[in-house]
Amino acid sequence: MRVVAILLILFAAAALPVDAVACNQDSVAAAAVAVFPDGTTLDLGKVRPSKNYKGEIRIANGGDSPLVIRRVFSDCGCTVADFPRGPIAPGDTAAIKITYNSGPRSIGPFVRTLRVETNTERRRNVVFVKGEVKR
């Protein structure tokens, strides 16, 4: 009888994490989701050296909770992003404004990487800026 009672307690204890995982899945489903409706690449085309070029990448909240962009950082000092500091409501869209400085000695094709850190399950999203510097 004691063995049966111990086994029942063990089975009940083993079932607890399964319920906790199910609860976590529900909370993930209600989380914010970062969506890039126009894609993740800003193509500047052909640009001239020593000039600033501006563009934007749109980000939308495809989830049920507010989307917060915590920070955007670049692989190069020649690319800077300005992003909304406040939350993006579910269903709303905002713009990440990007400035690229081609520099005096930059000639040829380029691809710059920006990492967009958010409060979503996939914390870092990667976007690209590309083009070609021509004289």
Residue pairs with C-beta under 8 A, 6 or more apart in sequence:
28 121
29 64
30 63
30 64
30 65
31 63
31 64
31 65
31 119
31 120
31 121
32 61
32 63
32 64
32 65
32 66
32 67
32 68
32 88
32 90
32 118
32 119
32 120
33 61
33 62
33 63
33 67
33 120
33 121
34 59
34 60
34 61
34 62
34 67
34 116
34 118
34 120
34 122
34 125
35 59
35 60
35 61
35 62
36 57
36 58
36 59
36 60
36 125
36 127
37 58
37 60
37 93
38 57
38 58
39 57
40 57
40 125
40 126
40 127
40 128
41 127
41 128
41 129
41 130
42 55
42 56
42 57
42 98
42 127
42 128
42 129
42 130
43 130
43 131
44 53
44 55
44 100
44 129
44 130
44 131
45 131
45 132
46 131
46 132
46 133
46 134
47 53
47 100
47 102
47 131
47 132
47 133
47 134
48 102
48 133
48 134
48 135
49 102
49 103
49 104
49 105
49 106
49 107
49 133
49 135
50 102
50 103
50 104
51 101
51 102
52 99
52 100
52 101
52 102
53 99
53 100
53 101
53 102
53 131
54 97
54 98
54 99
54 100
55 97
55 98
55 100
55 129
56 95
56 96
56 97
56 98
57 95
57 96
57 98
57 127
58 93
58 94
58 95
58 96
59 67
59 69
59 88
59 93
59 94
59 95
59 96
59 116
60 88
60 91
60 92
60 93
60 94
61 67
61 88
61 89
61 90
61 91
61 92
61 93
62 90
63 90
63 120
64 90
65 90
66 87
66 88
66 89
66 90
66 119
67 87
67 88
67 90
67 118
67 119
67 120
68 87
68 88
68 118
68 119
69 83
69 84
69 85
69 88
69 94
69 96
69 116
69 117
69 118
70 117
70 118
70 119
71 117
72 81
72 83
72 96
72 114
72 115
72 116
72 117
73 114
73 115
73 117
74 80
74 81
74 112
74 113
74 114
74 115
75 112
75 113
75 114
76 112
78 100
78 101
78 102
78 103
78 106
78 112
79 98
79 99
79 100
79 101
79 112
79 114
79 129
80 98
80 99
81 96
81 97
81 98
81 99
81 114
82 96
82 97
82 98
82 99
83 94
83 96
83 97
83 116
84 94
84 95
84 96
88 94
96 114
96 116
96 127
98 114
98 129
100 112
100 129
100 131
102 133
103 133
106 133
107 133
107 134
107 135
108 132
108 133
109 130
109 131
109 132
109 133
110 129
110 130
110 131
110 132
110 133
111 128
111 129
111 130
112 128
112 129
112 130
113 126
113 127
113 128
114 126
114 127
114 128
114 129
115 124
115 125
115 126
116 124
116 125
116 126
116 127
117 123
117 124
118 124
118 125
